């Protein structure tokens, strides 16, 4: 017998382990909050430069922030979301703007955006 011949009876002794479905890491929303001092132009600038929004979409999100009090800048992994909040907050403070950003877990439907 060759070294690669298998014993069929012995092969039945091995249990086949089912593969578990891997879950994707949860996504997080970066939320901009309205205030009375941060300019609309600065919010648009932040959305274009840090969140890579096209200008028209940046204006749309800025108007949501202005009219509804909050707007979603983007949906990212937790680490990326927290980094974006820190970077934008630093730039806002350097420009004398009190812009507030927060993160919160995204719903599944938000993650598809």
C-alpha positions in Angstrom: 0.0 0.0 0.0 1.2 3.5 -0.8 1.6 6.1 1.9 -1.5 8.0 0.8 -4.0 5.1 1.0 -6.6 5.9 3.6 -8.3 3.5 5.9 -12.0 4.2 5.3 -13.1 2.8 8.7 -10.7 5.0 10.6 -11.8 8.1 8.6 -15.3 7.8 10.1 -13.8 8.4 13.6 -13.1 12.1 12.8 -15.9 14.5 13.5 -16.4 17.3 11.1 -16.5 20.6 13.0 -19.0 23.1 11.6 -17.5 26.4 10.6 -18.9 29.4 12.6 -20.1 32.4 10.7 -17.8 35.3 11.4 -19.5 38.5 12.4 -18.4 41.7 10.9 -17.2 44.3 13.4 -19.9 46.9 14.4 -19.8 50.2 12.6 -20.0 53.6 14.2 -21.7 56.8 13.1 -19.8 60.1 13.4 -22.4 62.7 14.3 -22.1 66.5 13.9 -24.0 68.6 16.4 -25.4 72.1 15.8 -24.2 75.1 17.7 -24.6 78.9 17.4 -21.0 79.7 16.6 -19.5 77.2 14.1 -20.0 78.6 10.6 -21.8 76.7 7.9 -18.7 77.1 5.7 -16.5 75.4 8.3 -18.9 72.5 8.6 -18.9 72.1 4.8 -15.1 72.3 4.8 -14.9 69.5 7.4 -17.3 67.3 5.5 -15.3 67.7 2.3 -11.8 67.5 3.7 -12.1 64.9 6.5 -15.1 62.9 5.4 -14.5 63.1 1.6 -18.1 64.2 0.8 -18.8 65.8 -2.5 -19.7 69.5 -2.1 -23.4 69.0 -2.8 -23.6 66.2 -0.2 -21.6 68.3 2.3 -24.2 71.1 1.9 -27.0 68.6 2.4 -25.5 67.2 5.6 -24.7 70.8 6.9 -28.3 71.8 6.4 -29.5 68.7 8.3 -27.2 69.8 11.2 -28.5 73.3 11.0 -32.2 72.4 10.8 -32.4 69.2 12.8 -29.6 69.7 15.3 -27.5 66.7 14.2 -26.3 65.1 11.0 -24.3 62.0 10.2 -20.9 62.7 8.7 -20.1 59.1 8.0 -20.1 55.5 9.1 -16.8 53.8 10.0 -15.1 51.2 12.2 -14.9 52.4 15.8 -11.2 53.2 15.6 -11.6 55.3 12.4 -14.7 57.1 13.8 -12.9 58.0 17.0 -9.9 59.2 15.0 -12.0 61.4 12.8 -13.7 62.9 15.8 -10.4 63.8 17.4 -8.9 65.2 14.2 -11.9 67.4 13.4 -12.3 68.5 17.0 -8.6 69.6 17.0 -9.0 71.5 13.7 -12.2 73.2 15.0 -10.5 74.3 18.2 -7.5 75.6 16.2 -9.9 77.7 14.2 -11.9 78.9 17.2 -14.9 76.8 16.5 -16.8 74.9 19.2 -18.0 72.2 16.8 -19.0 69.1 18.6 -18.8 65.6 17.2 -19.8 62.3 18.8 -19.9 58.6 17.8 -22.6 56.1 18.3 -23.2 52.6 17.1 -24.7 52.4 13.7 -27.9 50.4 13.0 -27.5 47.7 10.4 -29.3 49.8 7.8 -26.9 52.7 8.5 -23.9 50.5 7.8 -24.9 49.9 4.2 -24.7 53.6 3.4 
